[in-house]
Amino acid sequence: MGAGVNGCFEPPKHWGYHRKGYRPKLHSEIRAFANARRRLVGKNSTFHIVNVRLDKDGAVKNSAPCPNCFELLRELGCESFTYSISEGNWGIKTT
């Protein structure tokens, strides 16, 4: 199990992201994978993601993965991605 939140990070200068006004962002599902990857065993390990988005008042909101995150997670071994849509509604993407 791993947890993650959306956020910006400061990459090393040699990555080339230091253009005016640009800060790379990591989405919560990628941070959760990064936190959990130590627990995955072997190169062919598969995993499932559950992503829930809450607004500042605690209401459930849409947390569907962006195409880039979904493709990356698929390539890393994600078998399914379950995400919140609204209170009581869920979506599932499978690879």
C-alpha positions as CSV (number, residue, x, y, z in Angstrom):
1,M,0.0,0.0,0.0
2,G,1.2,3.5,-0.8
3,A,-0.3,6.9,-0.4
4,G,0.2,10.0,-2.5
5,V,-1.1,13.5,-3.1
6,N,-0.9,15.9,-6.1
7,G,2.0,18.3,-5.9
8,C,4.9,20.0,-7.5
9,F,8.6,19.1,-7.1
10,E,11.9,20.7,-7.8
11,P,13.8,18.4,-10.2
12,P,17.6,18.5,-10.7
13,K,18.7,21.3,-13.1
14,H,20.2,18.7,-15.5
15,W,16.7,17.4,-16.2
16,G,16.1,20.6,-18.2
17,Y,12.8,21.7,-16.6
18,H,13.9,25.1,-15.3
19,R,12.1,27.2,-17.9
20,K,10.4,30.4,-16.8
21,G,7.3,29.6,-14.8
22,Y,7.3,25.8,-15.3
23,R,7.2,23.4,-12.4
24,P,6.7,19.7,-13.1
25,K,3.8,18.0,-11.3
26,L,3.4,14.5,-9.9
27,H,-0.1,13.2,-9.7
28,S,-1.3,11.4,-6.6
29,E,-1.4,8.0,-8.3
30,I,2.3,8.2,-9.4
31,R,3.3,9.3,-5.9
32,A,1.4,6.4,-4.4
33,F,3.2,4.0,-6.8
34,A,6.5,5.4,-5.9
35,N,5.8,5.0,-2.2
36,A,4.6,1.4,-2.7
37,R,7.1,0.1,-5.2
38,R,9.5,-1.2,-2.5
39,R,6.7,-3.7,-1.5
40,L,6.3,-5.1,-5.0
41,V,8.3,-8.2,-5.5
42,G,10.0,-9.1,-8.8
43,K,10.0,-7.4,-12.2
44,N,6.7,-9.0,-13.2
45,S,4.7,-7.9,-10.1
46,T,1.2,-6.6,-10.8
47,F,-0.8,-4.2,-8.7
48,H,-4.1,-2.3,-8.5
49,I,-4.6,1.4,-7.9
50,V,-7.5,2.9,-6.0
51,N,-7.6,6.7,-6.2
52,V,-10.1,9.0,-4.3
53,R,-10.3,12.8,-4.6
54,L,-11.8,14.9,-1.9
55,D,-12.4,18.6,-2.1
56,K,-11.7,21.0,0.8
57,D,-15.1,20.2,2.3
58,G,-14.6,16.4,2.1
59,A,-16.9,15.8,-0.8
60,V,-15.9,13.0,-3.2
61,K,-14.8,14.3,-6.7
62,N,-13.6,12.9,-10.0
63,S,-10.1,11.3,-9.7
64,A,-9.8,9.6,-13.1
65,P,-6.2,9.3,-14.2
66,C,-4.9,11.5,-17.0
67,P,-3.8,9.5,-20.1
68,N,-0.1,9.9,-19.3
69,C,-0.4,8.5,-15.8
70,F,-2.6,5.6,-16.9
71,E,-0.2,4.6,-19.6
72,L,2.8,4.8,-17.3
73,L,1.1,2.8,-14.6
74,R,0.0,0.2,-17.2
75,E,3.6,-0.2,-18.4
76,L,4.7,-0.6,-14.8
77,G,2.3,-3.5,-14.2
78,C,-1.0,-1.9,-13.1
79,E,-3.9,-4.4,-13.7
80,S,-6.7,-2.1,-12.8
81,F,-7.3,1.5,-11.8
82,T,-10.4,2.3,-9.7
83,Y,-11.2,5.9,-9.2
84,S,-13.9,8.1,-7.6
85,I,-16.3,10.0,-9.8
86,S,-18.7,11.4,-7.3
87,E,-20.3,10.4,-4.0
88,G,-21.2,6.6,-4.4
89,N,-20.0,6.5,-8.0
90,W,-16.8,4.7,-9.1
91,G,-15.0,4.1,-12.4
92,I,-12.7,1.3,-13.3
93,K,-10.0,1.1,-16.1
94,T,-8.3,-2.2,-16.8
95,T,-5.2,-2.8,-18.7
